[in-house]
Amino acid sequence: MAQTQNAKLSRRYWLKQVILAVLAGGFGIWGFVDGFIIYPSQAVKFAEWSEWEYLEFLRNPPAGASPGANLGVASVADPVEAYADLGEPSNNRSPEDLDDYRGNWLDALSIAGRLDAQYTTFPRDNAKEGAIGSAFERHESLRETWSEVNRDNAPKRRSRFDIMMQYPIFVVGAGAALFLLYRLFRAASTKYSWDPDAKRLSLPGGIQVTPDQIEEFDKSLWHKFYVALVLAESHPTHAGQALKVDLYRHIGPEDWILEMERERFPEEAGLADDSDESDDSDESNEQPDDDSSADDNGEAPPEDSTDSTQG
């Protein structure tokens, strides 16, 4: 008695799914790291550098600067209102006056998600920066880091669009990876088995089919690795229904269904075999005769001129 055979997940299929899931997951991780770690960190550094540039202007205002430009006016009690009043920041051109420097600083804080009084007043104390003293003390502490940095080699300024675009990249990549892994899990949990003695195919859901219970093997989607088993009225549970079988994700069902077809319609299998033999015969008849009596010009070869009566 032959042992029941169980279908195995196709190596080609699961390897392809794993590779695609890794690529999609890597794409999602890239978006996550950029959107939640690297770009926000760059935005914070740029905001800190903008604060240094702002305080440096107030402490050492150039000739012709607005009157009253000093560290005493560094605090911004309501940064949201002040930012709205300042209009477009001057990040794309060299700042010239107090409003330009202050606008650049507030804009950088807005991108970093820190446009709040706890980041724009002196002295201040917050969870991310800790305790910060007066504007003079803040300027001295920033001097150690940024005094040698000018606008040409300042930290990269990230726009809101740069950061926001990483979120859909993360969602799409992670979602695609999860979807591919889900499909792989579903395929692995789909079971097909074959009883060689009874020629009985067991389909997902516990449906069992034998050749005599099949009315038709619908191969219209065979090129897409699917076949539909149209069940006869004699089937006890699914009479008249067409059961779609996936031939791509598993190894085994294709051979078993072909064997069932030969069992159910032996005459069609015989006709196919006869057709193959006929084709082979036709090909053999088309071979040239090595003993042909005609030469290339269509003339018979000359007869032997030796006189048999010679002697």
N, C-alpha and C positions, 0 to 999 in steps of 0.2 A: 504494500500500500504506500503510495507516494505521499510525501509530507506536504502539508499546505504551505504555499509560497506567499510571502508578503512583499509588497512593492517597496522599493527603496527610493528615497529622495534623490533625484537626479543631481549628480555632482556638478554638472554644467549649470543647473539652475541655482542651487544654493550658493555656489561660488560667485556667480554673477550678482545675486542679491546681496551677499556680504560685501563685495567690492563696491557696489553702488551705495550701500548703507554707510560704509566707511567714508566714501567721498562726500556724500551728503552731510554726514555728521561732522566731517572736517570743515566743510563750508559753514555749518552752523556754529561750530566752536570758534572759527575765525571771526564771525560776526559778533559772537558773545564777548570774546576777549577784547576786540576793538571797541565795541559799543559800551561795555560795562567797566573796562579796566584801562586800556591804553589811551583811548581818546579822552575820557574824563580826566585822567591823570595829566594829559597834555594840556587840557583846558584849565586845570587848576594851576599848573606851572605858568601858563601864559597870563592868567589873572594875577599871579604873584609878581611876575615881571612887570605887568602893566601898573600894578600898585607902586612898585619901585620907581618906575618912570614918572608916575604922577607925583610921588613924594619928592623925588629929586628935582622936579620942576618947581615945586612949592618951596623947597629949601634953598635952591639956587636958581631963582628965576632969571632968565636971560634979559638983556637990555630990551626995553620996549614991551615987557610983559604987562599984563593988566595990573593996575594998582591993587594992593591987598593980597597978592599971591604969596602966601606964606603957610607954614605948617599949621597955623592956628585955624585955618579954614578947611583942613583936610577931611574932617568928619562929614559924613553925609547921613543925616538922621533918617531921611525917607528916600532910600535909593531908587525905589520903583518910580516915584513921582519925578525925582531928579532925572532919571534915565529917560523918561518920556519927554521931559521938557528940553533935554539937550538935543534931541533929533538924531540924525544919522551919525554914528561914530566915525572917526577919521582913520580907521585902521588901514585903509588903502592909500593913505597919504601921510606925510610927516605932520605930527601935531604941532600947532603953533601957539595956542593959547590955553588958558586954564580949562575952558569948556572942552577942548579937544582931549586933553590928557585925562580929565575926569570922565568924559564920555567913553574913552577907550577902556578905562578901568572898569567902569560899570558894565559896559558891554561884555567884557571878558568874564566878569562875575556872573552875568546873566547866562552865558553859555555854559559856565561851570556849575550852574544851579545854585549860586550863592548870592544872588541879588537880594540881600536881606541886611537889615541894620546891624546884625551881629557880626557882619563881615566888613562893614563900611564906617564904623565909628572908632574913635580913639579916646580912651583906652577901651579894650573889649576883651571878652572871655567867651569862648565857645568850645564845643566838644572836638572840633576838627583841628583848630589852630592852637587851642590852649589860651593861656593868659597873654595878652599883648598890651604893652604900656602905651605911652603917649605916641603921637605921630613921629616925634623926634626919635624915640627909642625904636620904633618900628623901622624907620628909615635907616638907622644904624645897623639893625639886624639884617636887613635886606641888602645892605651895601656889601656884606661879606660874600653874598652869593651872586649878585647881579651887577656889581660895579664895573666889571670888565665886559659886560654883554650890551651890545647896542642893537638897534633895530635890524641890522643885517643878519645877525646870528642869534636873534631872540628865539625863544621856544616857538614851535609851530602853532599857529593859531588855527584851531578847529572851528568850523562853523556849526551851527545847529543842525544843518542838513547832513554834515559828515557823521555826526553822532547818531542822529535819528535813522539814517539809512542802514545802520548796522542792526537795528532791531528786527526789521523784516528779513534781513539776511539770516539772522539767528533763528527766527521762527520758521522760515521756509526750509532751511537746512536741517534743523532738528526735527521738524515735522516730517520731512521726506525720509529721514533716517528711521524714525519710529514707524512710519507707514511700511517701509520695505522690510523691517524686522517683523512687523506684525504679519505681513504676507508670508514671510518665510516660516513663521511659527504656525500659521494656519495650514500651510502646505505640509509641514512636518506632522501636524496632527491629523491630516487627512489620510485615511487608511484604505488600501486596496489589498485583497488577498485572492488566491487562486487555488482551487482544489483540482489537481490534474486528473484524478480518477473520475470524479463526477463532472469534470469540465464546468465547474460552478465558479462564477465570479462574484465576489463580495464587494459591494460598493460602499462608500461612506453613508452612514445612517443605518447600516445593517441590512441594506437591500441585497438580496441574492438573486442571481440570474443564471439560468442555464441556456444553452443554445436553442432548445426547442421552445423557449419562452420569448424568443426575439423574432419580431416580424420583419425588421429591416435594420441593416447597419448603414446609417446615414453618414456618409463620408464627405458631405458637402463642405465641411470645415476641416477636412483632413490636413490641408496645407497650413492651417493655423494650429495644428496639433490638438484637434478636438474631434470626437466622434460621438454621434448620438445613437443610443440603442433604443429603437422603437419597439416597445414591448407588445407582445400579442395579448389577446383577450384572456389567454389562459394563465397569465401571471396572477398570483393570488392577491397581491397588494397594490400593484401599480399598472394594472391593465390599461393598454392604450397610450401610456405615457412615453415620452421621449426623455431618456436619461442621458445627460451630457457628461462625457468622461474626458478628463484632462490627460493628454498623453505626453505633455511636455515636462511636467514637474516630477513625474515618477518614472522609474524604470520598472517595466513589467507589464503594465496594462496594455500596451500596444501589442505585444506578442500574444498575450492571452486573448485579446479580442479578435485578432487575426485567426487564431486557432479555433475560436468559437464560430467564426464565419465559415471556415472550412468544414466544420462539423455540421453547421446548420444548412449551408448551401454547397454541398460537395460538387454538384454539377457545374456551378459557376467556377469553382476552383479548378475542376477538370478542364473546362473550356479555356481557362487562362493558361493551364499547363500545355494544352494542345497548341494554343496560339504561339507560345514560346518555342515549342518544338518546330512548328511550321516556319517560323522566322529563321531558326537555325538552319533548316533544310534549304530555304530559299537562298540564304547566304552561301551555302556550300555549292549550290547549283550555279551560282554566278562566278565561281572560280574558273579561270582559263584552263583549257585542256592542254596539258603538256605534250600530248601525242598528236596534236592537231596536224592534219595533212596539208594545210595551206601555210604558205609563208606570209610575210607582212604584205606582199603585193597581191595576195589572193590567189597565187598560182600554186599548182601542185608541185612538190619537189621533184627533181628529175629522178627517173628510175635508174637503178644500177645498170651501168653500160657493159658490165662484164658478161661476156658470152658464155653461157652455161655449157655450150657444146664444145667450148675450146678445149683442147686437150691434145 
